Amino acid sequence: MCVCIPCKNCDKVYAGETGRRFGTRLGEHRKEVEATCSRPTAYTRSRKLQSTTEHHKSAITDHAVQQNHVID
């Protein structure tokens, strides 16, 4: 199954593929983004620079952290 998840803040769309239920996989993406982005760290230029070297399990999380964006 092809999975398309848009970003709320820009025109980027995550396109992935899974053999699992869409709702289950989407929930996993959401949990990882929320756990990673809910840290009480101010989003500064140095934080953005640091985030470009971090890689998470999900490309969605990488985008959310690096751009300070929210998945839709």
PyMOL Python script that loads the backbone (N, CA, C, O; Angstrom):
from pymol import cmd

cmd.read_pdbstr("""\
ATOM      1  N   MET A   1       0.844  -1.181   0.000  1.00  0.00           N
ATOM      2  CA  MET A   1       0.000   0.000   0.000  1.00  0.00           C
ATOM      3  C   MET A   1       0.888   1.241   0.000  1.00  0.00           C
ATOM      4  O   MET A   1       1.836   1.334   0.780  1.00  0.00           O
ATOM      5  N   CYS A   2       0.583   2.171  -0.857  1.00  0.00           N
ATOM      6  CA  CYS A   2       1.295   3.440  -0.918  1.00  0.00           C
ATOM      7  C   CYS A   2       0.709   4.380   0.133  1.00  0.00           C
ATOM      8  O   CYS A   2      -0.510   4.492   0.265  1.00  0.00           O
ATOM      9  N   VAL A   3       1.575   5.044   0.871  1.00  0.00           N
ATOM     10  CA  VAL A   3       1.165   5.945   1.939  1.00  0.00           C
ATOM     11  C   VAL A   3       1.642   7.349   1.596  1.00  0.00           C
ATOM     12  O   VAL A   3       2.828   7.550   1.332  1.00  0.00           O
ATOM     13  N   CYS A   4       0.745   8.313   1.595  1.00  0.00           N
ATOM     14  CA  CYS A   4       1.106   9.707   1.341  1.00  0.00           C
ATOM     15  C   CYS A   4       0.667  10.549   2.528  1.00  0.00           C
ATOM     16  O   CYS A   4      -0.513  10.581   2.876  1.00  0.00           O
ATOM     17  N   ILE A   5       1.632  11.234   3.149  1.00  0.00           N
ATOM     18  CA  ILE A   5       1.346  12.054   4.325  1.00  0.00           C
ATOM     19  C   ILE A   5       1.886  13.452   4.058  1.00  0.00           C
ATOM     20  O   ILE A   5       3.093  13.621   3.888  1.00  0.00           O
ATOM     21  N   PRO A   6       1.011  14.461   4.017  1.00  0.00           N
ATOM     22  CA  PRO A   6       1.458  15.827   3.725  1.00  0.00           C
ATOM     23  C   PRO A   6       2.003  16.547   4.967  1.00  0.00           C
ATOM     24  O   PRO A   6       1.678  16.200   6.102  1.00  0.00           O
ATOM     25  N   CYS A   7       2.825  17.540   4.720  1.00  0.00           N
ATOM     26  CA  CYS A   7       3.305  18.427   5.774  1.00  0.00           C
ATOM     27  C   CYS A   7       2.294  19.565   5.897  1.00  0.00           C
ATOM     28  O   CYS A   7       1.769  20.053   4.896  1.00  0.00           O
ATOM     29  N   LYS A   8       2.031  19.976   7.118  1.00  0.00           N
ATOM     30  CA  LYS A   8       1.066  21.052   7.352  1.00  0.00           C
ATOM     31  C   LYS A   8       1.639  22.427   7.010  1.00  0.00           C
ATOM     32  O   LYS A   8       0.888  23.365   6.742  1.00  0.00           O
ATOM     33  N   ASN A   9       2.964  22.545   7.021  1.00  0.00           N
ATOM     34  CA  ASN A   9       3.592  23.848   6.880  1.00  0.00           C
ATOM     35  C   ASN A   9       4.191  24.149   5.512  1.00  0.00           C
ATOM     36  O   ASN A   9       4.556  25.289   5.224  1.00  0.00           O
ATOM     37  N   CYS A  10       4.292  23.114   4.662  1.00  0.00           N
ATOM     38  CA  CYS A  10       4.863  23.346   3.336  1.00  0.00           C
ATOM     39  C   CYS A  10       4.219  22.366   2.354  1.00  0.00           C
ATOM     40  O   CYS A  10       3.319  21.613   2.726  1.00  0.00           O
ATOM     41  N   ASP A  11       4.670  22.377   1.127  1.00  0.00           N
ATOM     42  CA  ASP A  11       4.040  21.533   0.113  1.00  0.00           C
ATOM     43  C   ASP A  11       4.677  20.149  -0.022  1.00  0.00           C
ATOM     44  O   ASP A  11       4.358  19.413  -0.956  1.00  0.00           O
ATOM     45  N   LYS A  12       5.568  19.791   0.892  1.00  0.00           N
ATOM     46  CA  LYS A  12       6.198  18.473   0.824  1.00  0.00           C
ATOM     47  C   LYS A  12       5.220  17.388   1.261  1.00  0.00           C
ATOM     48  O   LYS A  12       4.377  17.594   2.134  1.00  0.00           O
ATOM     49  N   VAL A  13       5.358  16.226   0.625  1.00  0.00           N
ATOM     50  CA  VAL A  13       4.514  15.076   0.935  1.00  0.00           C
ATOM     51  C   VAL A  13       5.416  13.863   1.105  1.00  0.00           C
ATOM     52  O   VAL A  13       6.254  13.582   0.248  1.00  0.00           O
ATOM     53  N   TYR A  14       5.247  13.149   2.203  1.00  0.00           N
ATOM     54  CA  TYR A  14       5.983  11.906   2.412  1.00  0.00           C
ATOM     55  C   TYR A  14       5.251  10.808   1.666  1.00  0.00           C
ATOM     56  O   TYR A  14       4.045  10.631   1.842  1.00  0.00           O
ATOM     57  N   ALA A  15       5.960  10.081   0.845  1.00  0.00           N
ATOM     58  CA  ALA A  15       5.374   8.956   0.122  1.00  0.00           C
ATOM     59  C   ALA A  15       6.148   7.708   0.517  1.00  0.00           C
ATOM     60  O   ALA A  15       7.352   7.612   0.277  1.00  0.00           O
ATOM     61  N   GLY A  16       5.459   6.764   1.118  1.00  0.00           N
ATOM     62  CA  GLY A  16       6.101   5.538   1.556  1.00  0.00           C
ATOM     63  C   GLY A  16       5.273   4.343   1.165  1.00  0.00           C
ATOM     64  O   GLY A  16       4.209   4.467   0.560  1.00  0.00           O
ATOM     65  N   GLU A  17       5.781   3.188   1.521  1.00  0.00           N
ATOM     66  CA  GLU A  17       5.074   1.967   1.195  1.00  0.00           C
ATOM     67  C   GLU A  17       5.109   1.053   2.411  1.00  0.00           C
ATOM     68  O   GLU A  17       6.142   0.924   3.069  1.00  0.00           O
ATOM     69  N   THR A  18       3.998   0.429   2.702  1.00  0.00           N
ATOM     70  CA  THR A  18       3.935  -0.483   3.830  1.00  0.00           C
ATOM     71  C   THR A  18       2.988  -1.631   3.510  1.00  0.00           C
ATOM     72  O   THR A  18       2.020  -1.469   2.766  1.00  0.00           O
ATOM     73  N   GLY A  19       3.277  -2.768   4.070  1.00  0.00           N
ATOM     74  CA  GLY A  19       2.387  -3.909   3.934  1.00  0.00           C
ATOM     75  C   GLY A  19       1.468  -4.017   5.128  1.00  0.00           C
ATOM     76  O   GLY A  19       0.623  -4.910   5.203  1.00  0.00           O
ATOM     77  N   ARG A  20       1.640  -3.092   6.067  1.00  0.00           N
ATOM     78  CA  ARG A  20       0.850  -3.088   7.292  1.00  0.00           C
ATOM     79  C   ARG A  20      -0.339  -2.147   7.151  1.00  0.00           C
ATOM     80  O   ARG A  20      -0.465  -1.424   6.163  1.00  0.00           O
ATOM     81  N   ARG A  21      -1.202  -2.172   8.154  1.00  0.00           N
ATOM     82  CA  ARG A  21      -2.355  -1.265   8.138  1.00  0.00           C
ATOM     83  C   ARG A  21      -1.879   0.182   8.171  1.00  0.00           C
ATOM     84  O   ARG A  21      -0.952   0.522   8.906  1.00  0.00           O
ATOM     85  N   PHE A  22      -2.515   1.023   7.379  1.00  0.00           N
ATOM     86  CA  PHE A  22      -2.135   2.435   7.279  1.00  0.00           C
ATOM     87  C   PHE A  22      -2.221   3.128   8.638  1.00  0.00           C
ATOM     88  O   PHE A  22      -1.310   3.864   9.019  1.00  0.00           O
ATOM     89  N   GLY A  23      -3.307   2.898   9.365  1.00  0.00           N
ATOM     90  CA  GLY A  23      -3.499   3.557  10.660  1.00  0.00           C
ATOM     91  C   GLY A  23      -2.417   3.200  11.661  1.00  0.00           C
ATOM     92  O   GLY A  23      -1.987   4.044  12.447  1.00  0.00           O
ATOM     93  N   THR A  24      -1.979   1.954  11.633  1.00  0.00           N
ATOM     94  CA  THR A  24      -0.914   1.506  12.535  1.00  0.00           C
ATOM     95  C   THR A  24       0.390   2.227  12.211  1.00  0.00           C
ATOM     96  O   THR A  24       1.059   2.747  13.104  1.00  0.00           O
ATOM     97  N   ARG A  25       0.745   2.254  10.935  1.00  0.00           N
ATOM     98  CA  ARG A  25       2.003   2.900  10.534  1.00  0.00           C
ATOM     99  C   ARG A  25       1.954   4.399  10.755  1.00  0.00           C
ATOM    100  O   ARG A  25       2.942   4.992  11.189  1.00  0.00           O
ATOM    101  N   LEU A  26       0.834   5.016  10.468  1.00  0.00           N
ATOM    102  CA  LEU A  26       0.683   6.452  10.702  1.00  0.00           C
ATOM    103  C   LEU A  26       0.845   6.764  12.182  1.00  0.00           C
ATOM    104  O   LEU A  26       1.493   7.745  12.547  1.00  0.00           O
ATOM    105  N   GLY A  27       0.259   5.934  13.029  1.00  0.00           N
ATOM    106  CA  GLY A  27       0.402   6.121  14.480  1.00  0.00           C
ATOM    107  C   GLY A  27       1.853   6.049  14.925  1.00  0.00           C
ATOM    108  O   GLY A  27       2.273   6.807  15.800  1.00  0.00           O
ATOM    109  N   GLU A  28       2.616   5.150  14.335  1.00  0.00           N
ATOM    110  CA  GLU A  28       4.037   5.052  14.663  1.00  0.00           C
ATOM    111  C   GLU A  28       4.786   6.307  14.248  1.00  0.00           C
ATOM    112  O   GLU A  28       5.634   6.804  14.988  1.00  0.00           O
ATOM    113  N   HIS A  29       4.473   6.820  13.059  1.00  0.00           N
ATOM    114  CA  HIS A  29       5.099   8.065  12.608  1.00  0.00           C
ATOM    115  C   HIS A  29       4.759   9.201  13.583  1.00  0.00           C
ATOM    116  O   HIS A  29       5.643   9.949  13.999  1.00  0.00           O
ATOM    117  N   ARG A  30       3.505   9.322  13.936  1.00  0.00           N
ATOM    118  CA  ARG A  30       3.072  10.398  14.850  1.00  0.00           C
ATOM    119  C   ARG A  30       3.778  10.314  16.198  1.00  0.00           C
ATOM    120  O   ARG A  30       4.244  11.325  16.723  1.00  0.00           O
ATOM    121  N   LYS A  31       3.855   9.107  16.758  1.00  0.00           N
ATOM    122  CA  LYS A  31       4.502   8.936  18.061  1.00  0.00           C
ATOM    123  C   LYS A  31       5.965   9.348  18.022  1.00  0.00           C
ATOM    124  O   LYS A  31       6.458  10.002  18.941  1.00  0.00           O
ATOM    125  N   GLU A  32       6.659   8.960  16.949  1.00  0.00           N
ATOM    126  CA  GLU A  32       8.066   9.321  16.863  1.00  0.00           C
ATOM    127  C   GLU A  32       8.243  10.832  16.710  1.00  0.00           C
ATOM    128  O   GLU A  32       9.117  11.421  17.347  1.00  0.00           O
ATOM    129  N   VAL A  33       7.427  11.453  15.879  1.00  0.00           N
ATOM    130  CA  VAL A  33       7.514  12.912  15.706  1.00  0.00           C
ATOM    131  C   VAL A  33       7.201  13.619  17.023  1.00  0.00           C
ATOM    132  O   VAL A  33       7.926  14.532  17.420  1.00  0.00           O
ATOM    133  N   GLU A  34       6.137  13.210  17.700  1.00  0.00           N
ATOM    134  CA  GLU A  34       5.760  13.850  18.961  1.00  0.00           C
ATOM    135  C   GLU A  34       6.831  13.666  20.026  1.00  0.00           C
ATOM    136  O   GLU A  34       7.149  14.606  20.755  1.00  0.00           O
ATOM    137  N   ALA A  35       7.390  12.464  20.123  1.00  0.00           N
ATOM    138  CA  ALA A  35       8.425  12.205  21.126  1.00  0.00           C
ATOM    139  C   ALA A  35       9.685  13.011  20.847  1.00  0.00           C
ATOM    140  O   ALA A  35      10.343  13.480  21.775  1.00  0.00           O
ATOM    141  N   THR A  36      10.019  13.170  19.584  1.00  0.00           N
ATOM    142  CA  THR A  36      11.228  13.886  19.204  1.00  0.00           C
ATOM    143  C   THR A  36      11.041  15.394  19.286  1.00  0.00           C
ATOM    144  O   THR A  36      11.935  16.108  19.741  1.00  0.00           O
ATOM    145  N   CYS A  37       9.899  15.877  18.852  1.00  0.00           N
ATOM    146  CA  CYS A  37       9.679  17.329  18.776  1.00  0.00           C
ATOM    147  C   CYS A  37       9.134  17.926  20.065  1.00  0.00           C
ATOM    148  O   CYS A  37       9.057  19.148  20.185  1.00  0.00           O
ATOM    149  N   SER A  38       8.758  17.107  21.020  1.00  0.00           N
ATOM    150  CA  SER A  38       8.171  17.654  22.245  1.00  0.00           C
ATOM    151  C   SER A  38       9.220  18.024  23.282  1.00  0.00           C
ATOM    152  O   SER A  38       8.885  18.473  24.378  1.00  0.00           O
ATOM    153  N   ARG A  39      10.491  17.836  22.937  1.00  0.00           N
ATOM    154  CA  ARG A  39      11.545  18.229  23.865  1.00  0.00           C
ATOM    155  C   ARG A  39      11.488  19.739  24.074  1.00  0.00           C
ATOM    156  O   ARG A  39      11.304  20.489  23.115  1.00  0.00           O
ATOM    157  N   PRO A  40      11.643  20.189  25.308  1.00  0.00           N
ATOM    158  CA  PRO A  40      11.544  21.634  25.581  1.00  0.00           C
ATOM    159  C   PRO A  40      12.795  22.404  25.173  1.00  0.00           C
ATOM    160  O   PRO A  40      13.419  23.066  26.003  1.00  0.00           O
ATOM    161  N   THR A  41      13.157  22.319  23.910  1.00  0.00           N
ATOM    162  CA  THR A  41      14.334  22.997  23.379  1.00  0.00           C
ATOM    163  C   THR A  41      13.879  24.106  22.437  1.00  0.00           C
ATOM    164  O   THR A  41      13.053  23.878  21.553  1.00  0.00           O
ATOM    165  N   ALA A  42      14.416  25.294  22.630  1.00  0.00           N
ATOM    166  CA  ALA A  42      14.081  26.401  21.738  1.00  0.00           C
ATOM    167  C   ALA A  42      14.606  26.091  20.348  1.00  0.00           C
ATOM    168  O   ALA A  42      15.699  25.544  20.202  1.00  0.00           O
ATOM    169  N   TYR A  43      13.837  26.435  19.331  1.00  0.00           N
ATOM    170  CA  TYR A  43      14.246  26.185  17.952  1.00  0.00           C
ATOM    171  C   TYR A  43      15.080  27.363  17.482  1.00  0.00           C
ATOM    172  O   TYR A  43      14.546  28.387  17.056  1.00  0.00           O
ATOM    173  N   THR A  44      16.382  27.209  17.563  1.00  0.00           N
ATOM    174  CA  THR A  44      17.320  28.266  17.196  1.00  0.00           C
ATOM    175  C   THR A  44      18.116  27.850  15.969  1.00  0.00           C
ATOM    176  O   THR A  44      17.996  26.720  15.496  1.00  0.00           O
ATOM    177  N   ARG A  45      18.930  28.766  15.454  1.00  0.00           N
ATOM    178  CA  ARG A  45      19.767  28.418  14.311  1.00  0.00           C
ATOM    179  C   ARG A  45      20.716  27.272  14.644  1.00  0.00           C
ATOM    180  O   ARG A  45      20.937  26.388  13.817  1.00  0.00           O
ATOM    181  N   SER A  46      21.275  27.284  15.849  1.00  0.00           N
ATOM    182  CA  SER A  46      22.190  26.201  16.216  1.00  0.00           C
ATOM    183  C   SER A  46      21.445  24.877  16.349  1.00  0.00           C
ATOM    184  O   SER A  46      21.996  23.827  16.018  1.00  0.00           O
ATOM    185  N   ARG A  47      20.194  24.909  16.832  1.00  0.00           N
ATOM    186  CA  ARG A  47      19.383  23.690  16.934  1.00  0.00           C
ATOM    187  C   ARG A  47      19.051  23.162  15.537  1.00  0.00           C
ATOM    188  O   ARG A  47      19.076  21.953  15.307  1.00  0.00           O
ATOM    189  N   LYS A  48      18.743  24.060  14.612  1.00  0.00           N
ATOM    190  CA  LYS A  48      18.450  23.636  13.243  1.00  0.00           C
ATOM    191  C   LYS A  48      19.695  23.004  12.612  1.00  0.00           C
ATOM    192  O   LYS A  48      19.591  21.977  11.940  1.00  0.00           O
ATOM    193  N   LEU A  49      20.859  23.601  12.820  1.00  0.00           N
ATOM    194  CA  LEU A  49      22.096  23.060  12.284  1.00  0.00           C
ATOM    195  C   LEU A  49      22.370  21.678  12.877  1.00  0.00           C
ATOM    196  O   LEU A  49      22.748  20.755  12.156  1.00  0.00           O
ATOM    197  N   GLN A  50      22.183  21.537  14.169  1.00  0.00           N
ATOM    198  CA  GLN A  50      22.385  20.253  14.836  1.00  0.00           C
ATOM    199  C   GLN A  50      21.420  19.204  14.278  1.00  0.00           C
ATOM    200  O   GLN A  50      21.799  18.046  14.106  1.00  0.00           O
ATOM    201  N   SER A  51      20.200  19.594  13.998  1.00  0.00           N
ATOM    202  CA  SER A  51      19.189  18.641  13.532  1.00  0.00           C
ATOM    203  C   SER A  51      19.513  18.070  12.149  1.00  0.00           C
ATOM    204  O   SER A  51      19.032  16.992  11.798  1.00  0.00           O
ATOM    205  N   THR A  52      20.323  18.781  11.362  1.00  0.00           N
ATOM    206  CA  THR A  52      20.656  18.275  10.033  1.00  0.00           C
ATOM    207  C   THR A  52      21.584  17.071  10.093  1.00  0.00           C
ATOM    208  O   THR A  52      21.694  16.330   9.116  1.00  0.00           O
ATOM    209  N   THR A  53      22.251  16.864  11.219  1.00  0.00           N
ATOM    210  CA  THR A  53      23.136  15.707  11.357  1.00  0.00           C
ATOM    211  C   THR A  53      22.438  14.529  12.037  1.00  0.00           C
ATOM    212  O   THR A  53      22.978  13.423  12.058  1.00  0.00           O
ATOM    213  N   GLU A  54      21.254  14.750  12.588  1.00  0.00           N
ATOM    214  CA  GLU A  54      20.496  13.679  13.240  1.00  0.00           C
ATOM    215  C   GLU A  54      19.653  12.947  12.207  1.00  0.00           C
ATOM    216  O   GLU A  54      19.081  13.564  11.309  1.00  0.00           O
ATOM    217  N   HIS A  55      19.582  11.644  12.340  1.00  0.00           N
ATOM    218  CA  HIS A  55      18.729  10.856  11.454  1.00  0.00           C
ATOM    219  C   HIS A  55      17.862   9.950  12.321  1.00  0.00           C
ATOM    220  O   HIS A  55      18.359   9.246  13.200  1.00  0.00           O
ATOM    221  N   HIS A  56      16.584   9.980  12.064  1.00  0.00           N
ATOM    222  CA  HIS A  56      15.617   9.216  12.832  1.00  0.00           C
ATOM    223  C   HIS A  56      15.122   8.024  12.029  1.00  0.00           C
ATOM    224  O   HIS A  56      15.514   7.836  10.877  1.00  0.00           O
ATOM    225  N   LYS A  57      14.261   7.220  12.638  1.00  0.00           N
ATOM    226  CA  LYS A  57      13.716   6.050  11.952  1.00  0.00           C
ATOM    227  C   LYS A  57      12.829   6.446  10.788  1.00  0.00           C
ATOM    228  O   LYS A  57      12.612   5.649   9.875  1.00  0.00           O
ATOM    229  N   SER A  58      12.320   7.654  10.809  1.00  0.00           N
ATOM    230  CA  SER A  58      11.345   8.084   9.821  1.00  0.00           C
ATOM    231  C   SER A  58      11.794   9.375   9.129  1.00  0.00           C
ATOM    232  O   SER A  58      12.276  10.304   9.777  1.00  0.00           O
ATOM    233  N   ALA A  59      11.631   9.417   7.819  1.00  0.00           N
ATOM    234  CA  ALA A  59      11.929  10.640   7.066  1.00  0.00           C
ATOM    235  C   ALA A  59      10.979  11.763   7.480  1.00  0.00           C
ATOM    236  O   ALA A  59      11.324  12.942   7.399  1.00  0.00           O
ATOM    237  N   ILE A  60       9.792  11.388   7.920  1.00  0.00           N
ATOM    238  CA  ILE A  60       8.832  12.390   8.400  1.00  0.00           C
ATOM    239  C   ILE A  60       9.385  13.089   9.632  1.00  0.00           C
ATOM    240  O   ILE A  60       9.303  14.311   9.750  1.00  0.00           O
ATOM    241  N   THR A  61       9.952  12.307  10.551  1.00  0.00           N
ATOM    242  CA  THR A  61      10.540  12.892  11.757  1.00  0.00           C
ATOM    243  C   THR A  61      11.718  13.778  11.398  1.00  0.00           C
ATOM    244  O   THR A  61      11.860  14.867  11.954  1.00  0.00           O
ATOM    245  N   ASP A  62      12.566  13.332  10.479  1.00  0.00           N
ATOM    246  CA  ASP A  62      13.692  14.163  10.053  1.00  0.00           C
ATOM    247  C   ASP A  62      13.191  15.515   9.542  1.00  0.00           C
ATOM    248  O   ASP A  62      13.732  16.556   9.914  1.00  0.00           O
ATOM    249  N   HIS A  63      12.171  15.504   8.700  1.00  0.00           N
ATOM    250  CA  HIS A  63      11.629  16.752   8.147  1.00  0.00           C
ATOM    251  C   HIS A  63      11.041  17.627   9.261  1.00  0.00           C
ATOM    252  O   HIS A  63      11.304  18.829   9.309  1.00  0.00           O
ATOM    253  N   ALA A  64      10.259  17.035  10.145  1.00  0.00           N
ATOM    254  CA  ALA A  64       9.622  17.803  11.227  1.00  0.00           C
ATOM    255  C   ALA A  64      10.668  18.457  12.123  1.00  0.00           C
ATOM    256  O   ALA A  64      10.520  19.617  12.510  1.00  0.00           O
ATOM    257  N   VAL A  65      11.725  17.718  12.453  1.00  0.00           N
ATOM    258  CA  VAL A  65      12.763  18.243  13.338  1.00  0.00           C
ATOM    259  C   VAL A  65      13.608  19.291  12.629  1.00  0.00           C
ATOM    260  O   VAL A  65      13.869  20.359  13.183  1.00  0.00           O
ATOM    261  N   GLN A  66      14.035  18.993  11.415  1.00  0.00           N
ATOM    262  CA  GLN A  66      14.926  19.904  10.708  1.00  0.00           C
ATOM    263  C   GLN A  66      14.251  21.206  10.303  1.00  0.00           C
ATOM    264  O   GLN A  66      14.890  22.258  10.299  1.00  0.00           O
ATOM    265  N   GLN A  67      12.972  21.148   9.962  1.00  0.00           N
ATOM    266  CA  GLN A  67      12.273  22.340   9.486  1.00  0.00           C
ATOM    267  C   GLN A  67      11.345  22.957  10.532  1.00  0.00           C
ATOM    268  O   GLN A  67      10.758  24.015  10.304  1.00  0.00           O
ATOM    269  N   ASN A  68      11.216  22.283  11.686  1.00  0.00           N
ATOM    270  CA  ASN A  68      10.285  22.715  12.732  1.00  0.00           C
ATOM    271  C   ASN A  68       8.857  22.757  12.175  1.00  0.00           C
ATOM    272  O   ASN A  68       8.115  23.707  12.421  1.00  0.00           O
ATOM    273  N   HIS A  69       8.482  21.711  11.417  1.00  0.00           N
ATOM    274  CA  HIS A  69       7.178  21.606  10.791  1.00  0.00           C
ATOM    275  C   HIS A  69       6.328  20.530  11.472  1.00  0.00           C
ATOM    276  O   HIS A  69       6.815  19.772  12.312  1.00  0.00           O
ATOM    277  N   VAL A  70       5.077  20.482  11.100  1.00  0.00           N
ATOM    278  CA  VAL A  70       4.114  19.561  11.691  1.00  0.00           C
ATOM    279  C   VAL A  70       3.523  18.692  10.576  1.00  0.00           C
ATOM    280  O   VAL A  70       3.185  19.195   9.505  1.00  0.00           O
ATOM    281  N   ILE A  71       3.401  17.369  10.839  1.00  0.00           N
ATOM    282  CA  ILE A  71       2.768  16.521   9.832  1.00  0.00           C
ATOM    283  C   ILE A  71       1.270  16.732   9.884  1.00  0.00           C
ATOM    284  O   ILE A  71       0.722  17.058  10.936  1.00  0.00           O
ATOM    285  N   ASP A  72       0.607  16.549   8.759  1.00  0.00           N
ATOM    286  CA  ASP A  72      -0.837  16.791   8.680  1.00  0.00           C
ATOM    287  C   ASP A  72      -1.591  15.491   8.852  1.00  0.00           C
ATOM    288  O   ASP A  72      -2.821  15.482   8.817  1.00  0.00           O
TER     289      ASP A  72
END
""", "prot")
cmd.dss("prot")
cmd.show_as("cartoon", "prot")
cmd.util.cbc("prot")
cmd.orient("prot")
